[in-house]
Each structure stands twice: as structure tokens, then as C-alpha cells.
Amino acid sequence: HAHCSALLRTTHPLTFIGPAAVHSRAASSGPRGVTRIADRGIPGELTYLKGGGAWRLAPREVTSLMSESNKEEGGWADSLKLFSAMREHAKEEVQIFQVNAAITACARGRQFKRAEKIFDGIDEEYGGKLQPQVATFNSLITAMETAHQSPDTDQLFRMMADAGLVPDVYTFNALISATGHAGKLGEAEEILASMELNGESPNVKSYNTLISAQQKAGVYEKAKDTFRAMKKNGVEPDRYSQFLLTRNVAGMQDAADGSTQKKKKKSKSKRSKASGDIADEIRHLEGGGEWRLDPESVATLMQGSNRAKNGFQLSLKLI
């Protein structure tokens, strides 16, 4: 590798970082002629381009910047801006790695339509130059899930087969999550069951994802069966599994309590005692009011809040 790098530097001193490079090796601070951009970052590069500067980043630098930005809160927008700039200023240098990072950015920002457009553009924009990877499909499926879109599993598998790709465990996990949380619980269960037939063994995330979807649907007995299957297949539970197990026990107990009218009335009485709403209780306390809930009422309110969309924040405030 070092020999090849030295040969490239000697033969092409001005174009080592890509066809669109505009500075010499002497101007760079790295041993291989690669501009160091850690101190400049995405905003600096975009400002430079808008000011009339020429494209100066190597594809791998773009990938690195996009990947780091995708990890930051709200960084997906900067990541997509950089991808758009690369397409505008150095389209011939675009690689599948930047496409993958762009689709991941769309997933972070719940921009499924944009992710779909980027994915479709692999063939339309680059004329067969780029070939999708398994990671490309995995990112697209994640974008579907975050936008609450239900994937067509059969079509996705056909598309991957046509591209000569074999789904990996991350593909199956993403599909379980997307279909399960879209309400297609039966399909999610079938995907998990089909993993062994497709040469992939379910891992702890596979089971956790399905259990979470089953709990969301309120089918705690099925979730319990999935826990048993995980144990039977020798998959070691992690901390999240333990949390899900605890939540499952609470959910089953809550369902059992709800089957008795007397206990229903008792639960309603306790909820009215707390104004039936965590937010009201928090406002009461913040306004100088005294604590007025018993532990069982707190547990009931927190369980209900945990099942609501984004209710975890209120639940944590209450505890």
C-alpha cells in the first residue's frame, strides 16, 4: 500500500486526491498529499465553494465528513448539503460511499422521498458507473422506517438479487424494525423466521426489535414467546433485552388488571387523583404543589406514557 501511494505521488503529484484536485502536494499538510480538513469542516468547505473556490476534497474526505456529521444532532442537513455540493462541483468523483452516507442522512432527517430520489439516481444520474451495495439498501430501509413507510420486502429482495447482492443481518434487522413498527407484525415475524433459511442467524438486535414491535402492538404473550425463542436459540440477552423483559412483565400485568372491572375502576380512581395526566402533575409540582401520588399510580402513569409516542420524556420527568 505504501509503495502504491509513493508511486501515485511521484506519477501524479497534482491529482493524487482525485481528478478535480487543484492544489499541489506541497500545499498540503499530509504525507500523502491529502488536504487536512478537520479544522475546516463542512460549513467551511461550503463557504469556500460559494465564494467561487474550486472543489478540493477527495471522495474519502467527503465520506468521512458526511459520516461524522450524520452522528451529530441535526448534522444530517449539513451532510446532504455537502453531497449536493459534490454532485454540483465534482460529479465525476461521486462514489457509492457518498451515496450511502447521503441516504443515511435522509434517514436521520426523516426525508424518505429525498432518500428514494438519491437511490433512484444511482442509475439515472451516473449511467451505470455506480453499483449499489448491501449498505445502500440497508440505509434505504432505515429511511423508510424513520418516515413510517412500510417496505415492500419482496421487491427489495428482488432488487438486491438483480444487483447480485445478498441480504445481511443488518438488512433483516432493518426490515423487522420497519415492518414491525409499521404495524405489519406478521410480516416482521416471518422475516425473523426466514433468516436461518437465508444463511443469517438472528442476533440479539433481531429479537429485541421484534419484541419491541410486539409490545407496541400490545401482544405481550407473543413477545414472551419471542423471548423464549431467543433463549432457546442461544442468543445472549443484552441490557436492552432486560429492559424489554421488565416492560413485558409490566404490560402483561397491566393487561391482566384491565380485565377486571373492579381493578379498572381502581385504576381510573388513581388516575383522576393525579389529574389523569403526567404533564398536569409536573405543572402542579413546578407551581409549588405538594407530591400527591402513591407509587402504584406513578407506575401506572409511566407505563401508559411509555407506550405513547415520545412519551418517554414525560415518564422520565415524572420519575
Disulfide bonds with the S-S distance in Angstrom:
none
